Each structure stands twice: as structure tokens, then as C-alpha cells.
Amino acid sequence: MAKRSFAVLTLMLSLLGAGLVQADSAGDGNDDKDEERLRQKHHDLEGQVKAQRVQAQQMRELKKIQHQEKLAEEKAVAEASPAHVWKRGGKVPDTVARDDGLRVENWQQHKLSEPGANQRWLQLKNAFVLMNTESQVIDEIVLEQ
């Protein structure tokens, strides 16, 4: 019985010793490297998450700007649409009056009268509108021929 107990005790000690040797060999500097790798991974992931948050915020801001531009464009189109009455004495919508792209500088080539002080010719599709620049009132409308 003593031989058997001794054998079991020896076996247990050898198994326990092998486990301790493995634990020691794993902890001989590799723990520091593993910990550093984990820190670096964590840092990299935090950077990625931060970049994604910034990108999402920029996308929200871009969509907001695009929405505002679309509303402004729709408003300009609505103001200058056929529903707007273009007649002498009528008022030119603000967005149209301020649009320098509609201004006619070469009025002579279109056989238009010379604009007076505080007047400007605008070209709208197939018509020219002489507008008072102070009041935005239409003084004259000439259809293009």
C-alpha cells in the first residue's frame, strides 16, 4: 500500500510540476508582449470607432446642407414658375432679381431699349423683363422672336 501511495504521490507531483513549468514558461516575458499587443489592438479599435463617429457626423451635416440647398432651389423654382404672374407692374421674385446669371448686359444685340437708371434687363427663357432694381417692379416685358 505504501508503494502504491508513493507512486500516486510521485505521479501527482510530476503532473503538478509540469503544469507549473508550463505556467512559468508562459509568463517569461510573453505576458508583457501579449498585454502590449492587446493595448495596441484596443487603441486601434478606439481610433476606428472615433473615425466612424466623425464620418457619421460629417454625413449628417452633408445631408442637412443638401436638404437646405434642395429647399432653396425648390423655392426659387416655385417663385419663378408659371404660377407666378409675369406682367407689367408685377414684382420680380427676390431669387430671380438677385440672380446675376439672368442679367442681360448686351441689350443692344437683342434689340432692347437702353435700361435707365435703376433698371436692368433680365432674360427669362423666351422673354426679356425690364425691372426696376430698387422696387423689383416690372417696367416692360418683351417676348423673344
Residue, then its C-alpha position, 0 to 999 in steps of 0.5 A: m500500500a505504501k508503494r502504491s501511495f508513493a507512486v500516486l504521490t510521485l505521479m501527482l507531483s510530476l503532473l503538478g510540476a509540469g503544469l507549473v513549468q508550463a505556467d512559468s514558461a508562459g509568463d517569461g516575458n510573453d505576458d508583457k508582449d501579449e498585454e502590449r499587443l492587446r493595448q495596441k489592438h484596443h487603441d486601434l479599435e478606439g481610433q476606428v470607432k472615433a473615425q466612424r463617429v466623425q464620418a457619421q457626423q460629417m454625413r449628417e451635416l452633408k445631408k442637412i446642407q443638401h436638404q437646405e440647398k434642395l429647399a432653396e432651389e425648390k423655392a426659387v423654382a416655385e417663385a419663378s414658375p408659371a404660377h407666378v404672374w409675369k406682367r407689367g407692374g408685377k414684382v420680380p421674385d427676390t431669387v430671380a432679381r438677385d440672380d446675376g446669371l439672368r442679367v442681360e448686359n448686351w441689350q443692344q444685340h437683342k434689340l432692347s431699349e437702353p435700361g435707365a437708371n435703376q433698371r436692368w434687363l433680365q432674360l427669362k427663357n423666351a422673354f426679356v423683363l425690364m425691372n426696376t432694381e430698387s422696387q423689383v417692379i416690372d417696367e416692360i416685358v418683351l417676348e423673344q422672336 
